[in-house]
Amino acid sequence: MFTVELNRENLEYDVHSLVQAFYPEEQVRVLIPESRPDKREELKNSVRIRVEVQEEGASLTVDGETFFWSRPREDADEALLEQGDPKVSFKCFLYRTLSRITGKSLPWGNLTGIRPVKIAYGLLEQGRDEDYILKYYRQKHYVSPEKAALSVDIARRERSLLADIHYEKGYSLYVGIPFCPTTCLYCSFTSFPIAGYRKMTDAYIDCLIREMEFVSRQCADRILDSVYVGGGTPTTLEPEQLDRLLGRLKELFDFETVREFTVEAGRADSITVEKLQVLRRHGVTRISVNPQTMKQETLDMIGRKASVEQVEEAFALARKAGFDNINMDLILGLPGETKEDVQRTVDRVVELAPDSLTVHSLAIKRASRLSQWILENGVSMLRNTDETMAAAAKGAQRLGMAPYYLYRQKNMSGNFENVGYAREGKSGLYNILIMEEKQTIAACGAGAITKRVYPDGRIERCENVKDVSQYIERIGEMIERKRVLLEG
């Protein structure tokens, strides 16, 4: 572990993200003037990097060596990267210096946000051509040519897919089921092992329906474009519970305009013929059957109890049930996996031939058990490389898929990204909407976050409590939070 001492607040997220990306094997902490005295005392002896930001520039001291940067004059004839937002210019300096010190370059350069495609999307909306956008990514953010080109490609596809979406008069609906068969090693989502919550699930569904009833009334004058039932793992519910929830959902909302109705089946050990029949009966158009890896030893180690054979059987059951839009998720960089393991997983997935494929780079979340695992086993066991990313991309190409959405998270293995690939007509519309933040999303359930997008692009949010028992007890408060947001 080492500490970065920063003399100014509001930059700590960007400083932490970039320093952590250059030093993935370390646990990086950031001290700012507002840090608690006890924290400053605890970390003072581990300070390795000092960052001083002033109005005229900044300095960076690493292991006793100091580097300086002066902000250019407003009328200076500098490259694109030195113009505009002073924060971006500071991040350019920080990136250049850390790159020089470590001898590394990062595929996404100094970009620390989770939506890098929004840059290309926005510039295309302004009428900029591809050459300008590629130059913008490279000069202002040091993004590699490959990632810049991928961003432009996806942005063009997203614009086409969203062309008929009702932005101002429409919305999408998210319904969260926060239960899973078990909690995976890497998971930080709102999910609870179903075995310990069986007695609460009916009460949870009752409250979820109350929240859905409010949303249906509140959004009665809006057009519903997409519905996504996620989690957790929705198919941990019993068939009767799924039937009650989806039946009420279809009664409350007008599905005539819904272009996509997704339910995450997710875990193969939660999928049965009866549950698939319930989903089909209620008109679900898209489901996910997510292996993450096809290496049994890894599945056992990360806590996914379904076997590789169960994954294949669940996929076959879904096809037999009539689903023609099935997504599969993979995670690259799982503990101990080699490029050969990834290639074998990709080859087995290609044989199954799903309709879309979401390739995740493992993200190390503080709230997951993976953080403790890394402390005990070391980050070197997480291998995500250009080769493994390329293997997944080539697998998608073999299936006739093209990339259609992309996002990033903090502390991603290899500093890469998550990419969704799909065959023509099989893209996940909700996935694009949640990333590009162009439409209001009403979200119901424990831990769900509702986002209201205003015509001027402003976004406001309200969040439900994550704990299931608190959600049940405080459902009136959750509905009131929505009322304030959606009526304001």
N, C-alpha and C positions, 0 to 999 in steps of 0.2 A: 504494500500500500504506500502511496505517497500523496502529498497534498499540494494543491495549487493555491497560492495566496493572491487574491484579486482585490484591487483597491476600490472597485465600483460595483454596485448592484446592477441588476437587470442584464448583465452579460454572463452570469454564472452558468446558465443552461448551455449557451453556445461554447463557452470555454471548456466546460466539463465534457461536452459531447466530442469536441475535436481532440482534446488531450486524450480522452479515453480511447478514441479511434486509433490514435498513433501508438498508444501503449495498452493494447488489449489485454496483456498478461497481468496488468496491475489493477488494483482497486484504487481509483482516483477520487479524491475528495476536494471540494473547493471551499475555501474560507473567504468570506467577504466581511467588510466592516460591521455589518449587522449581525454576524454570527454570534451565538451566545458565548459569554466569557468562558464557561466550562468547556465548550467545544474548542475554542481557540487554544486553551491551555492543553487540552488533550492532543491536538494535532500540530502544535507549534514545532515539535522536533522532527516532524515528517515532511516539512515544507521543502519541496525540491524545485518548484517553479514559482516565480513571482511575476505577476502581470500588473503593470502600472499604466492606466489609461488616463490621458490628459486631453484637454481641448485641442492642443496642437499636434497630438500624436500618441504614441505608446511605446513602452519598452517591455521586453521579455527577457528574464534572467533564468537560465537553466544551468544547474550545476556550476554556478559561479560565472558563467559567460553571459554577457548582456548584448541584446540585439535591439536596435532602435528603428522606429518608423515615424515619419512626419507626414501629416495629412497634407495632400497637395492643395495648392490654391484653387479656388473655384474656377478661375479662368485658365488653369493649366491645361495644356494640350496633352493629356495623359490617355492611356489606354482605357477601354470601356470599364475595366474593373475598378478604376480609381474614381469613377464618377458616381454621383448619386448618394445613396444611403451611407452615412459614416460608419454605421454598424457593419455593413458589408465590407467596407474598406478595411476595417479593423480585423474582420475574420480572414480577409485575404492575407494580411500581414501575419496573423497567427498561423495560418495554414502554411504559408511559404517558409516561415521560420522553423516550425516543427518538422516539415518535410526535409529541410536542409539538415537539421540536427539528427533525425532518425534515418535519413536516406530512403524514406518511404514516400509513396504517393497513394492517395486514396481514390477508389473508382468514382466516388461522388464528390470529390474535392472538399470544399468547405461547407457544403450543404448539410445542415443539421436538422432541418424540418422533415416531416414524414411524407410530404406531398411534392416531390420534385417535378412531377409532370405538370403541376399547376403553372409553372413558369412557361413551359412550351405552350400550354393551352391558352394562357393569357396573351402571349405574344402572337399566336395565330389569330386570336380574336381581334388583335390590333392591326392585322394585315401584314405582319412581318413575314419575310420569306425564310426558307429553311437555312440558308447560309447565315443569315443574321442570327437566327436562334442558336445554331451550333456555336457561332462565335461568342454569343452571350454566355452560354454555359461554360465555355472554355476560359474566356478571359475574366469573367466576373466571378466564377465559382470553381475553376480548375477541374471541372468534370471531365472524365475521360471521353474521347470521341465516341467510343462504343455506347456508353451510358447516355450521352447527349443524343445520339441518333435514336436510341431506344425510346427516349422520352418524346421526341418529336413524332416517331412512328405511332406510339400509343396515344398521344394527344390528338393526332389526326383521326384515329379510329374512334376515340371517345366522342369527339365532336359529331361524328357521323351517327353514332349510337344514341346520343342524347338529343339529336335534332328535333325529335317530336315530343320531348318531355315537356310537361306543363310546369314551368318554373314558378311563376308567380301565383297561379291558381291551383297548382297541384301539390301533392305531398306523397311521401312514402311512409310505410308503417313497419316498425320493428317490434316483434314480440319475443321476449327473452324467457327461456327456460333454464334456470341456473343449476341444473342437476346433471351429474355425469356418473357413469358406472364407477370410475375412480378418478382421482386427480393426477394428471400427468406430471412428470418431473419438471417440465419447462413451463407449466401453465401458471398464469397470473390473472386469468379471467375470473369473473364472478361465477364460480362453479362449486358445487357441494356434492360429496359422494351420496348417491341416491339411497344407499342402504340406511344411512342415519337420518334421512328426511322423508321416508315413506309416509309417515303419519301426518306430515305437513303438506303433502302435495295437493290434496283436494282443497285445503284452505287457500293454498297459494293460487290455484287455478281460479277459485272464487274471486280473489282480489284482482287477479289479472283481468278477468272478465269485467269487473267493475271499472277498471282503468280503461279498458277497451271501449266500454259503453260511453264513458266520458269523451274519449277521443272521437268516437263516431259522431256524437252530437256536436262537438266543437268544430269538427272539420266537415260538417255536412255540406257546406257550400264549396268544398274543394274537390279536385279530381284526384283519385287514388291511382298512382302509377305502378307501384310495386309493393309487395308484401314479403317480409323476410322473417321467418321464425328461426331464431338461433339460440345460442347458449354459451356454455353448457352443451348439453345434448338433448334436444327435444324428444328424441325417441327413447329416452329413459322412462318417459311416462308410459303407463299402461295403455293398451289399445282403447279402452273405454274412456280414459282421461283425455287422450288425444282427440277422440271422436267428439267429446263434449266441448273441448276448447275450439277445435277447428269448425265445428258446427255453429257455435255461437259467433265466431269470427265471420263466417260467411253470411250469417243473418244480419250482423251489425253494419257491415260495409258493402258498398256497391262494387262488385268485382267486374262489372261490365267493361271498365276502362283499365283494369289491371293487366299490365303487359307481362308480369313475371310474378309467380307465387312460389317462393323457395322455402323448403324446410331442411335444416341440417340433420340428416340421419347420423352423420359423423362416425360414431363408434360402431364397428361391426357387431360387437357383443350386445348392442341394444336393438338390433334390427331383427324383426320377425315378419313372417308372411302376413300376419294379422295387422301389424302396424303399417306395412306397406299398402295393404288394401284400404286402410283408413285414409292414408294420404291420397291415394288415387281417387277414392270416392268423393273427397272434398276438393278435387281439382288442382292439387299441387302439381306444378309444371316442372320444377327443378329441385333436385335433392343432392346432397353430398354424402359420399361414402369415403371416409378419409383414413387411409392407411398410415400416413406420415413416413413410413419406411416399410420395406418388405423383408427386412432382416429380423428374424425372430428374436435373436439375442438382444437386439436393441429395443424391440417392443417390450420384452420382459423387463429390461432395465429401466425404461422410462415410465413404466406403470400402465401401459396399455395392454389389457389382459387378453384381448382378442388375438388369435393366432393369424398368421399369414393366410392359412387355408380358410379361416372364418371370413377374412376380408374378401377373398375371392368368391366365397359362397354367397356373402351378402350382396356383392355386386351382381352376381348371376340372378339372385332372387329379385333384385330391383329391375333388372332387364325383363325378367319373366313377368313381373307385375305390370309392365308396360311403360316404364319410365324411359324416355328417349333424350333426357337432358340430365346426365349424371356428372357431377364434379368429383374429382379426387384431389386431396391435399397431400403434398409432400413437404417434409422439412429437411433442409440440407444443413450439415454441420452438427448433427446429433452426436452425442458422446461416443467416441471410439470408431465412428464410421469412416471408412476410407473411400477414395474415388471409385474403387472397384465395387464396394458395397452400393454406392449411389447408382452406378451403372447397372448393376443387377436389379435394383429397385425399379429404375426407369424401364428396363427391358420387360419386366413383369407387368408393369402398368400399361405399356404399349400393347402387350398381348390382350389385356382386358379391354382396351379401347374405350376409355371414358370420352365424354363429349367436351369436357373442359378440365383443365389441370391448373391448380394453384400451387406455385412453388415458393415456399417460405424459406428465408434464411433464418436460422435459429437466432432468436432474440433472448438475451440474458436479462431476466426481470428480477429485481430485488425481492419481489413478493413470491417468487417461485422457489421450489426446493432445489432447482438447478444451481442457484447461487451458492448454497451450502455445498453442493456436490463439487463445484469448481474449487472451492476452498480446500476440499479434501483431496481432489484428484488433479487439479491444475487445468488451466484454460487450453493447454496444448493438445488436449484430447478432443477439442472441438475443431474439426478441419473442414472449413468451407473455402473453396478456392475457385479461381477462374475455370478450372477444369470441371469441377462438379457442377457449377452453374451452367457451363456450356453443355454438359451431358443432359441436364434437364431440358434446356432449350431445344437441343437437337431431338430429344424424345418427343417434345410437343410438335415439332415440325414433322416428324414421322407420322404423327396422328392427324396431320392436316390442320394444325392449330396456329393461330397468330396471337401475339401478346395484345391484351386489350385494357389492362389496368395495372398499376404499379404503386406501391407505397413502401415506406421505410419506417423503421422503429429504432429507438435508442439501443445501443450496445448489440448491434447485429453482427453475427459471426462473419468475419471477412469484410465487414463494412459494406455488404452488398444490399439486397433489396428483396421484396416479395413481388412476384409477377404472376398475374392471371393470364392463362392462355385458353383459347377456345376455338372451336370450329365455327364456321359461318352460321350465324343465327343462334348460337348457344352461349353467348357472352352473358355474364352475370350483371344485369343492369343495376341492381342495388349496390353491388360492389363499387361501381363507378360513382354512383351518387353519394355514397358515404365518404369517398375519398375526395371528390372534387368540390363538395360542399356547395352545390348550386341549387339544392332544393330542400325545403323543410322536411325533416324526418321526425315523426312522432314515435317515441319509443316507450314501450310498456314492459314492466317487469323489474325485478330486483337488479340494481346496478345499471339499468338502462338510462341512456342520456338522450334527451330530446334536443334537437337543434332547430331553431327557427332561423330561416334565411330570409332577410328583408330584400326588397327590390333594389336597394342601393348596395347590396353585397354584404351588409353588416350581418353578423351572426351572433345570436344569443343562445345560451344553453340552460337547461335545468336537469339535475341528476337525481335519480332515485337512490335510496339507500341500498347498499349491497347485501346486507345480511337478510336472510329469508324471513326470520321471525320478526325483525324490525319492519320489514316491508309489509308483512301481514298486519302488524299492530298499527302501523302508521299510514295505511293506504289512503285515508282521507287527506293526510298532509301531502302525499305524493300527487294526488289529483289536484289539490290546490296549487301546488308548484306549477303544474302544467297550465292550469287556468290562468295564472298570472302571466306566464310566458306567452301563451297562445292568444290571449285576449288583449295584451298590452300593445 
